[in-house]
Amino acid sequence: MDLQTRIREIKKLKADPDQIWDLEGFDGPLAAVKQLASGYLCLSPLAGEPDYSKAARHFKKASAMGSAAGFYNLAVLSAQGLGQPADEAKAAKLFTSAAKLGSAEAAFVLGLLLALGRGVPQSKAKAAIWFERAASQGHRAAAIMTALAYRLGEGVKPDSKLAANWFEKAAVSGDAYGQYGLGTAYVTGEGVPADDARGARLLLESAQKGTLPAKSDVALLFACGRGLPKDLDLALYWFKQAAASDSSAANTLSVLKALTAPEATPDESQAERYEH
């Protein structure tokens, strides 16, 4: 089977939402790409039962040729204990090698390992460095982690402007958590000029994508008429959406239901209790 045919077959694996392999990472010289393709085929349904040991041999050969994807996939096999005993320390070293060769996903995973102290000594400062490196390569989840690091001062000096900047980078690509982070920044005026309308719009977009804290915030904004038209029916709707998974939202929902009962006439003083 020639290389192009192999790659076409490999691409079919993308239909599997649980696929964990770095299928985009055909990096390195042609010989490394061939080894990567052969390794992926060992994991393909086309090969029957996955042969992790054989795949690892191909990925190891690719990594020896300077392939970031080779190191990354070896790290995944090691971390998951596929075809070998699970070894987080070994996986961390392999992720480091892949990250140094330019793999954004490896840099992100390495940041997580450093933040949690899994396979490496815990270091939030080093985690922040790798998150930011991955974010600079366009990794959306890393952009969120970088934004949170600057917002909370986790491993870096707190900087609300940089936090907002990284949230915005994720938000412009449609990331729901990026929209949530940037939306809260505009509502509170942290790192950006306060703008209730813009913040509310971002929070509403995030809530519509299922972000739990955004649902509660949108409900509060509708209840208060802050950045959104005051609408207690919509406030009830969003509190109901949040209450399914959030006990504090459920408690607020019961209060709001009482306020919107037929005999109740909510006034401004009642609505104000829902303001941030």
QUIUR-V404933 format. One record per helix or strand. SS is the DSSP state (H for helix, E for strand). FROM is the first residue (numbers start at 1). TO is the last residue. If there is no record, write none. Layout:
# QUIUR-V404933
SS|FROM|TO / SS|FROM|TO
This chain:
# QUIUR-V404933
H|3|15 / H|30|43 / H|45|47 / H|52|64 / H|68|80 / H|88|100 / H|104|116 / H|124|136 / H|140|152 / H|160|171 / H|176|188 / H|196|208 / H|212|224 / H|232|243 / H|247|259 / H|268|274
